[in-house]
Protein backbone atom coordinates (compact mmCIF):
# COMPACT_ATOMS: atom_id res chain seq x y z
CA UNK A 1 0.00 0.00 0.00
CA UNK A 2 1.44 3.35 -1.01
CA UNK A 3 1.26 6.44 1.20
CA UNK A 4 -1.38 7.91 -1.13
CA UNK A 5 -3.56 4.82 -0.79
CA UNK A 6 -3.10 4.88 2.99
CA UNK A 7 -4.17 8.54 3.24
CA UNK A 8 -7.22 7.90 1.06
CA UNK A 9 -8.19 4.89 3.17
CA UNK A 10 -7.89 6.90 6.39
CA UNK A 11 -9.91 9.76 4.89
CA UNK A 12 -12.72 7.39 3.87
CA UNK A 13 -12.77 5.81 7.33
CA UNK A 14 -12.91 9.23 9.02
CA UNK A 15 -15.63 10.43 6.64
CA UNK A 16 -17.81 7.35 7.22
CA UNK A 17 -17.43 7.57 11.00
CA UNK A 18 -18.07 11.34 11.01
CA UNK A 19 -21.32 10.85 9.07
CA UNK A 20 -22.46 8.29 11.67
CA UNK A 21 -21.83 10.46 14.73
CA UNK A 22 -22.75 13.92 13.38
CA UNK A 23 -26.33 13.93 12.18
CA UNK A 24 -26.85 17.67 11.66
CA UNK A 25 -24.73 20.56 10.48
CA UNK A 26 -22.59 22.18 13.15
CA UNK A 27 -22.32 25.50 11.32
CA UNK A 28 -25.54 27.29 10.49
CA UNK A 29 -24.59 30.69 9.08
CA UNK A 30 -21.88 32.46 7.19
CA UNK A 31 -19.95 31.41 4.14
CA UNK A 32 -19.82 27.80 3.06
CA UNK A 33 -16.56 26.21 4.21
CA UNK A 34 -13.98 25.28 1.59
CA UNK A 35 -13.04 22.12 3.51
CA UNK A 36 -15.34 19.61 5.15
CA UNK A 37 -14.99 18.57 8.78
CA UNK A 38 -13.70 15.19 7.57
CA UNK A 39 -10.99 16.94 5.55
CA UNK A 40 -9.80 18.84 8.61
CA UNK A 41 -9.89 15.80 10.91
CA UNK A 42 -7.87 13.75 8.42
CA UNK A 43 -5.25 16.48 8.03
CA UNK A 44 -4.81 16.74 11.80
N, CA, C and O atoms as CSV, one atom per row, in Angstrom:
chain,resi,resn,atom,element,x,y,z
A,1,UNK,N,N,0.854,-1.171,0.000
A,1,UNK,CA,C,0.000,0.000,0.000
A,1,UNK,C,C,0.904,1.240,0.000
A,1,UNK,O,O,1.801,1.374,0.833
A,2,UNK,N,N,0.648,2.123,-0.939
A,2,UNK,CA,C,1.438,3.354,-1.012
A,2,UNK,C,C,0.914,4.356,0.014
A,2,UNK,O,O,-0.167,4.174,0.574
A,3,UNK,N,N,1.682,5.404,0.254
A,3,UNK,CA,C,1.263,6.442,1.197
A,3,UNK,C,C,-0.020,7.122,0.716
A,3,UNK,O,O,-0.872,7.477,1.530
A,4,UNK,N,N,-0.162,7.303,-0.584
A,4,UNK,CA,C,-1.382,7.911,-1.126
A,4,UNK,C,C,-2.603,7.038,-0.842
A,4,UNK,O,O,-3.652,7.539,-0.437
A,5,UNK,N,N,-2.461,5.743,-1.056
A,5,UNK,CA,C,-3.565,4.819,-0.787
A,5,UNK,C,C,-3.913,4.800,0.699
A,5,UNK,O,O,-5.084,4.727,1.071
A,6,UNK,N,N,-2.888,4.867,1.540
A,6,UNK,CA,C,-3.104,4.884,2.987
A,6,UNK,C,C,-3.882,6.130,3.407
A,6,UNK,O,O,-4.828,6.035,4.189
A,7,UNK,N,N,-3.494,7.286,2.897
A,7,UNK,CA,C,-4.172,8.537,3.240
A,7,UNK,C,C,-5.619,8.507,2.765
A,7,UNK,O,O,-6.517,8.946,3.485
A,8,UNK,N,N,-5.852,7.998,1.574
A,8,UNK,CA,C,-7.220,7.899,1.055
A,8,UNK,C,C,-8.052,6.962,1.926
A,8,UNK,O,O,-9.207,7.260,2.231
A,9,UNK,N,N,-7.475,5.840,2.324
A,9,UNK,CA,C,-8.194,4.887,3.174
A,9,UNK,C,C,-8.553,5.519,4.518
A,9,UNK,O,O,-9.676,5.362,4.997
A,10,UNK,N,N,-7.617,6.223,5.120
A,10,UNK,CA,C,-7.886,6.897,6.394
A,10,UNK,C,C,-8.971,7.945,6.221
A,10,UNK,O,O,-9.873,8.046,7.052
A,11,UNK,N,N,-8.894,8.734,5.141
A,11,UNK,CA,C,-9.910,9.758,4.887
A,11,UNK,C,C,-11.296,9.133,4.781
A,11,UNK,O,O,-12.250,9.642,5.370
A,12,UNK,N,N,-11.417,8.045,4.043
A,12,UNK,CA,C,-12.717,7.389,3.873
A,12,UNK,C,C,-13.250,6.841,5.196
A,12,UNK,O,O,-14.451,6.905,5.459
A,13,UNK,N,N,-12.359,6.307,6.024
A,13,UNK,CA,C,-12.772,5.814,7.333
A,13,UNK,C,C,-13.262,6.962,8.211
A,13,UNK,O,O,-14.302,6.850,8.862
A,14,UNK,N,N,-12.519,8.059,8.230
A,14,UNK,CA,C,-12.910,9.232,9.016
A,14,UNK,C,C,-14.240,9.779,8.522
A,14,UNK,O,O,-15.115,10.103,9.326
A,15,UNK,N,N,-14.399,9.885,7.215
A,15,UNK,CA,C,-15.626,10.431,6.639
A,15,UNK,C,C,-16.836,9.567,6.991
A,15,UNK,O,O,-17.882,10.095,7.368
A,16,UNK,N,N,-16.706,8.257,6.873
A,16,UNK,CA,C,-17.811,7.351,7.224
A,16,UNK,C,C,-18.176,7.470,8.701
A,16,UNK,O,O,-19.355,7.550,9.045
A,17,UNK,N,N,-17.175,7.481,9.567
A,17,UNK,CA,C,-17.429,7.574,11.002
A,17,UNK,C,C,-18.043,8.925,11.351
A,17,UNK,O,O,-18.964,8.995,12.165
A,18,UNK,N,N,-17.543,9.989,10.746
A,18,UNK,CA,C,-18.066,11.336,11.009
A,18,UNK,C,C,-19.539,11.425,10.623
A,18,UNK,O,O,-20.330,12.032,11.344
A,19,UNK,N,N,-19.911,10.835,9.509
A,19,UNK,CA,C,-21.317,10.847,9.070
A,19,UNK,C,C,-22.219,10.087,10.044
A,19,UNK,O,O,-23.393,10.426,10.195
A,20,UNK,N,N,-21.674,9.059,10.704
A,20,UNK,CA,C,-22.462,8.291,11.665
A,20,UNK,C,C,-22.696,9.054,12.963
A,20,UNK,O,O,-23.774,8.957,13.550
A,21,UNK,N,N,-21.695,9.814,13.420
A,21,UNK,CA,C,-21.828,10.460,14.728
A,21,UNK,C,C,-22.377,11.880,14.655
A,21,UNK,O,O,-22.935,12.365,15.639
A,22,UNK,N,N,-22.239,12.553,13.529
A,22,UNK,CA,C,-22.752,13.918,13.385
A,22,UNK,C,C,-23.942,13.867,12.437
A,22,UNK,O,O,-23.789,13.646,11.236
A,23,UNK,N,N,-25.122,14.075,12.994
A,23,UNK,CA,C,-26.327,13.927,12.181
A,23,UNK,C,C,-26.848,15.245,11.625
A,23,UNK,O,O,-27.642,15.244,10.684
A,24,UNK,N,N,-26.415,16.373,12.192
A,24,UNK,CA,C,-26.850,17.669,11.664
A,24,UNK,C,C,-25.646,18.601,11.512
A,24,UNK,O,O,-24.587,18.369,12.094
A,25,UNK,N,N,-25.826,19.632,10.738
A,25,UNK,CA,C,-24.729,20.562,10.485
A,25,UNK,C,C,-24.345,21.291,11.764
A,25,UNK,O,O,-25.212,21.699,12.538
A,26,UNK,N,N,-23.057,21.452,11.983
A,26,UNK,CA,C,-22.586,22.181,13.152
A,26,UNK,C,C,-22.614,23.682,12.902
A,26,UNK,O,O,-22.902,24.460,13.811
A,27,UNK,N,N,-22.318,24.085,11.683
A,27,UNK,CA,C,-22.315,25.504,11.321
A,27,UNK,C,C,-23.628,25.837,10.641
A,27,UNK,O,O,-24.072,25.112,9.751
A,28,UNK,N,N,-24.247,26.923,11.052
A,28,UNK,CA,C,-25.543,27.286,10.492
A,28,UNK,C,C,-25.485,28.505,9.583
A,28,UNK,O,O,-26.248,28.582,8.620
A,29,UNK,N,N,-24.608,29.450,9.858
A,29,UNK,CA,C,-24.592,30.686,9.079
A,29,UNK,C,C,-23.223,30.979,8.507
A,29,UNK,O,O,-22.259,30.250,8.742
A,30,UNK,N,N,-23.159,32.055,7.757
A,30,UNK,CA,C,-21.884,32.461,7.187
A,30,UNK,C,C,-21.603,31.794,5.854
A,30,UNK,O,O,-22.460,31.142,5.256
A,31,UNK,N,N,-20.378,31.982,5.417
A,31,UNK,CA,C,-19.947,31.409,4.143
A,31,UNK,C,C,-19.830,29.895,4.231
A,31,UNK,O,O,-19.569,29.340,5.298
A,32,UNK,N,N,-20.023,29.247,3.117
A,32,UNK,CA,C,-19.824,27.796,3.061
A,32,UNK,C,C,-18.332,27.497,3.205
A,32,UNK,O,O,-17.509,28.154,2.566
A,33,UNK,N,N,-17.976,26.524,4.027
A,33,UNK,CA,C,-16.556,26.207,4.213
A,33,UNK,C,C,-15.950,25.595,2.952
A,33,UNK,O,O,-16.632,24.908,2.191
A,34,UNK,N,N,-14.669,25.853,2.747
A,34,UNK,CA,C,-13.977,25.278,1.590
A,34,UNK,C,C,-13.559,23.837,1.857
A,34,UNK,O,O,-13.385,23.056,0.921
A,35,UNK,N,N,-13.398,23.483,3.130
A,35,UNK,CA,C,-13.039,22.124,3.512
A,35,UNK,C,C,-14.134,21.552,4.402
A,35,UNK,O,O,-14.760,22.276,5.176
A,36,UNK,N,N,-14.357,20.260,4.286
A,36,UNK,CA,C,-15.336,19.607,5.152
A,36,UNK,C,C,-14.691,19.293,6.499
A,36,UNK,O,O,-13.469,19.348,6.641
A,37,UNK,N,N,-15.519,18.965,7.479
A,37,UNK,CA,C,-14.992,18.567,8.783
A,37,UNK,C,C,-14.108,17.331,8.647
A,37,UNK,O,O,-13.081,17.226,9.317
A,38,UNK,N,N,-14.498,16.401,7.789
A,38,UNK,CA,C,-13.698,15.186,7.574
A,38,UNK,C,C,-12.327,15.521,6.992
A,38,UNK,O,O,-11.330,14.891,7.345
A,39,UNK,N,N,-12.278,16.508,6.105
A,39,UNK,CA,C,-10.989,16.940,5.546
A,39,UNK,C,C,-10.066,17.417,6.662
A,39,UNK,O,O,-8.901,17.025,6.729
A,40,UNK,N,N,-10.599,18.265,7.533
A,40,UNK,CA,C,-9.796,18.839,8.612
A,40,UNK,C,C,-9.342,17.766,9.589
A,40,UNK,O,O,-8.180,17.751,9.992
A,41,UNK,N,N,-10.242,16.869,9.974
A,41,UNK,CA,C,-9.886,15.803,10.911
A,41,UNK,C,C,-8.789,14.925,10.327
A,41,UNK,O,O,-7.858,14.549,11.040
A,42,UNK,N,N,-8.878,14.596,9.060
A,42,UNK,CA,C,-7.869,13.751,8.420
A,42,UNK,C,C,-6.518,14.452,8.373
A,42,UNK,O,O,-5.483,13.819,8.584
A,43,UNK,N,N,-6.519,15.741,8.102
A,43,UNK,CA,C,-5.251,16.475,8.033
A,43,UNK,C,C,-4.577,16.592,9.392
A,43,UNK,O,O,-3.350,16.646,9.475
A,44,UNK,N,N,-5.368,16.632,10.455
A,44,UNK,CA,C,-4.805,16.735,11.798
A,44,UNK,C,C,-4.089,15.458,12.136
A,44,UNK,O,O,-3.538,15.330,13.229
